[in-house]
């Protein structure tokens, strides 16, 4: 990772773009974190929970189509050309049939959106039944992922602040961190 000057914790529905070296941390489950960089110091992350806003209810960045449009608007405002961008996807897991379908729908939206923009997906760690803790450096596109196994719903449900969870997990270290270079390429790419 590039020399990190600042760290930020991303919550579901947040969109962050930076032109400075920062580290972005988030936890994803069925939601998806779309991480984008131009490899020259500018990049960002959109973390969303639901695929598409369809016009009913409040229009927020918790919807993928809204979050991704905002991410690309902010990237353009920071001077990043869409043709220079590459992306990595994280999340889209599910531990029940409804959540699995939601995770799959979130991933499909990200892939379709990026394809329409002409942005190549260069890595992903998606699907499965557990969550992931992600640290991402948008300046150079490096990522570290730790897979999490959620407790069974009947035994314990986490209802706290995501920032507190991230700080608690950081306090015990990341013993099984995987570098993105060791994570499989997207489906259909070698």
N, C-alpha and C positions, 0 to 999 in steps of 0.2 A: 504494500500500500504506500501511497505517497505520504510525505510527512504531514501528519494530521495536526491541524491547529485547533479545531473545534469538534465537538461531538454533539449529535442531536438524536433524540429518541422520536421516532415517527409513530404516530397512532393511526389506526384505520381511518381513512378519510383525509389523511394529510398528503400534501404534495409539496416536495422540496426540490429546489434547483439551486445549484451553487457554481460559482466560478472560482472558488477557493477550495483548498484541500480541507474537507471535513469528513467525518465518519458518521454514517447514518445507521442507527440500529432500530430494528423493529421485529415483531413477532407476527408470523403469518400462520394461518390454519387454512380454512377454505377460501379465505381472501387471498388476493394476489398482490405481490410487490413487483412492479415493473421498474427495472433499474436501467437507466439509459446514460450513455456517455459518448462524447465525441473523441475521447482518448487524448485530448489536448487541454484538459483542465476544466471542462464544463460538462455537467451532467446533473441527473436528478433521479428521484424516485416518486412514484405514485403508488399508494397502498389503498386498495379499495376492497369492499366487502361484497358488493352485489354487482351483477353484470351491467344492467342498463336501466337508466332512468327513462320511464315511458310516459311521463307527463302527469302522473298522479302523485300527490304528496309533495314533499319538499325536495327541490333539486339540490343535491349536495355532492361533494366529491367522494362520498361513500359508494357512489355508483361509478362503475368502471368507465363508461363512456364520458362522463363529466370529468372524472379525475384525469383520464388520459388526454383529453382535449386541453385541460388546464396545464398539464405537464408540458405538452408540446408548445403551447402558447408561451409559457415561461421560458422554455429553452430557446425559442425564437427571439424572445425579448432579451435574452442573455447573449445573443449573437451566434447561437449554434445552428448550423445548417442541417436540415433533416438528412441530406445525403451523406453527411459525415457521421451519423449516429449509428450505434449498435446497442442491442438490448440483451438483458438477462432477465429471466422470469423465475419467481420463487413463490411457493404456496400452492393453492388449489387442492389441498388435501380434503379428505372426508373420512369420518369414522361412523357414519350412518348413511343409508341410501339417499336421504334428502340432502345431507351435507356433501356427500360425494358428488351428487348431481350439481349442486351449487358450485363446488370447486371446479368441476369440469366446465361449467358455463362461464365462470370467471376466466379460466385459461383460454377458452375459445375466443372470448371477446378480445383479450390481449393479443392473441396471435392474429386475428382478423384485422384489428386496428393497426398493428405494426406492419402487416403485409400491405395494407392500403397506403401507408406512409412510405413504404419502401425501406423500412428499417429491418436490418438483418438481426435475427436472434442468434447470439453466439454462445449461449449457455443457459441451462435451466436446471433447477432442482424442484420438481413439482410432483403432485399426486401423493399417493400413499395415504396412510391413516393418521399420521402424527403431524404436529406443527413443526415449524422451523424458526430458529432465532437467526437473524441475518444481521451482519455488519457489512456495509457497502461504502466504498469510496468512489463517489461520482467523478472525481478528478481523473482517475486512471481506470476505473471500471473493475477494480478488484473487489472480491466478495469472500466472506467467510460465512459458513453455514453450520449450525449445530442443529441436528434433528432432535425434536422433543417428542416424548410419548405422553399423550394426554391421559390423565387418570380416568378410570371408568366413571361415567356420569353418576352411577349410584353411590360411588364412594366419596367424590369430591369435585366441586366445580369451582374454577377460578373466577371470581367476580371483581377483582381489584383493578387498580390502575395499571395500565400497561407499562408505564415508566417505572413503577415500583417493581413489577415482575422483571423487567430488564435489569434494573440495578441489583436485584437479588441474585439473578443468574450470573451477572458479571462478578458479583462478590465471591462466588464460589469458583470462578474461573471457567474457561471453556476447554475442558480436557480433550474433547474429541472434535476439534475444529477441522473442517474439510475446506481446502482451498478450491476455488471454482475450477482450476485447471484439472482437478481430479473428479469433477462432476461430469456426468454424461452429457454429450451434446444433445440438442433438441431432437425430438422424434423426426426421423426421415433425413437427418443430416449426419454425415460421417465426421 
